[in-house]
Amino acid sequence: MAKVTNKTLAKLIANRISEALNSSGLTLLGYSILSNVQLSYLKSIHSASKPVAVETAYKLAISVGIELHDYLNFEKPLPEDLIEHPKLTGFYKQYKGKRKGYFVEEGKNEKRASQTRKYEREKIKYIINQTDYFAKPRIIANMVEDFANEYKLILKSNRIYQLLTPYVGEQLVKIETTKKTKNGNVSKKKVFKYLGKK
């Protein structure tokens, strides 16, 4: 059994699969059927416990209408409208309503991937590691709006604080600053800016 030797790459691939699931509305089972990749293998790749073969990455990419080089370009997010690609719409028409477990929305109590805490953690990790968002100091109040507009990530300020905390020290610098009130006075409330480490 092949073992993961490059953990960073394995995690990037796993995050990419999560991103594809979120954008397409597919479950892992649905993605497995659509891409013709064995479910057990796909689960192992998604958990970053097995390395991915180039042929498998190719299947995962083209099945959702993405070229392999774009699928593996981790600096660029996948389109948010994968669900509208002809390959996805055809799959939906074929299996919609058949309750085979191919689509997230079929689960009675299952949220879309974008609403789960796991997805939130993965998306924050992507923003910190794969974008230049934190190249400039950012305050959480601005992140609420930026994340919603730029990354379709709807979070409250306290949740963003929780998600950023594990990265402070190694990947982010937390800088205490001051904020002025409407009257022009310096607020006693502490405000922090987050800046990515170079």
N, C-alpha and C positions, 0 to 999 in steps of 0.2 A: 504494500500500500504506500503510495507516494505521500511524503510528508511536506508540510510547508517549510520552506527554507528562507523565503523572503516574506516576513510577517507584514511588513508595510504594504507590499504589493497585494498580498492576500486581503488585507483590510480595505484597500482601495477598491478592489474588485467586489468585495462584499457590500460596500457602501453603494457601489454603482448598481448592483442588483436591487438594493433597497430603493434607490432612486427610480429605477425602471418600474418597480412594482407600484410605487406611489403615483407616477405619472400615467401609468396604464390602467390602474384599477385592478390588476391581476393579483391573484394569490400565487404563492410559490407553485402550487399544483397547476394553476392555469399557465404560468410562465413555462413550466416544464413541458406541458402538452404543446403549447404554441411553438416552442423552440426545439422540441424533440430532444431535450436533454433529460436524462434519467432523474427522477425526483430526488432520490437519495443523494445523488452526486450534487445536484443543485443545492440541496440543503447544506451539504458539507462546504460547498464554495461560499454560500451565503453566511455561514458561521465562521468563515476563514480558517477552517480546519483542514482543507485540502487545496492544493494548487490547481489552477485552472489551465486546461490545455488550450492552445491557440484555436483549435477547431471548435471547442466548446464556446469560447469567447465569441467566435464568429457567429455561431448559431444564436447565441443570446442577443447579439447585436442586430443581425439582419431580421430576426423574428419580430422585432419592434420597429423596424424601418430605419435603423441607424447603421451607418458604415462602421466597420471595425475600428478604423483609426480614430473616429469620433467617439466611439464607445469607450476606447481606452485612453482618451485624452481627458485625464481626471481634473484638469484645470478648467474645463468647460462643462457646465451642467447640462444634463439632457433636457430636451424641450419639455415644457410643462404640458404640452398637448399631444403627447404620444397616443393617447386614447383616440385621437382623431385620425391617426394614420390609417390608410386603407387596409394594411395587414391586421390592425387591431379591430377596425370596424367589421371586417369580414369574419373575424373570429367571434366577435360579439354576436353578430347576426346568426352564426351557426349554433352557438351554445347558450345564448341568453334565455333565461327562463327555464332551463333544463335542470337547474339545481345540482350541478356537478361539482360545485365548489371551486370553479375556475375564477370567480370574480369576488372581490372583497365585499361588495355591497350585498351579496347573497347571504352573508352571515347575519343572523338575527341580532347578535349583540356585538358584532365586530365593526370597529371603526375603520375608516380609510387609514392607510399607513401614515398619511400626513398628520393624523390626529393622535397617534400613539406617542408615548414618551420615548420609546426606542428611536423612532424616526426623528424626534426633536433633537435627541443627543447626537445622532448621526449627521443631521443637517448642520448643527452648530460646529461639530468637528470639521465638516467640509468647509464651512465659512472661514474658520480659523486657519486650517491647514492648506486649503486649496484656492483661496481668494486673497485679494489685497485689501479687503474691507477694513482690517485693523491696522493698515499702514498709517492711518491717521487716528488720533485719539477719539474715542467714541464714548458717549454717555448712554446709559441704558434707556433713557427716555427717547432718544433718537433711534435706538436699535428697534424699539417696538414698531415704529413706522417703517424703518428701512427694511427690516426682515420681512414684514408683510408685503411691501411693494416689490422688493427685489428678489425675494426667495420664496414668496408664498407661504411664509412661516408665521402663523398667528400665535403670538406669545404675550403673556402679561409680564410686566417688569420684574416681579418677584421670581417668575419661572426663568427668565433670562439670567438673573443673578445666580440662581442655582446651577444653571447649565455652564456658566462661565467660570465659576469658582474652581473646578478641578484644573483649569488651564492656567490659573494665576500663579506666577512664579517661574514656570518653565516656558510657556508659549505667549503669555500675556503679562503685561505690567499694569498694575492697578494704581492709578495716580489720584490722590485726593486733591480736590479743587474746591473752589467756592462758587456760589451761585447768588446772583442778585435778585432781590424781590422786586415786585412791581414798583415799589417806592424808591428803588435804587439802593436800598440798604443791602448789606451782605447777609445772606441767609445763614442761620445757625445750623441748618440741616446740612449734613455732609453729602457731597456729591463726588462720585468717582468716575474717572475716565479710564477706558481700557485701551491699551496700545500693544500691538503685536511686537514681539521681540525679533530683532533682525538676526 
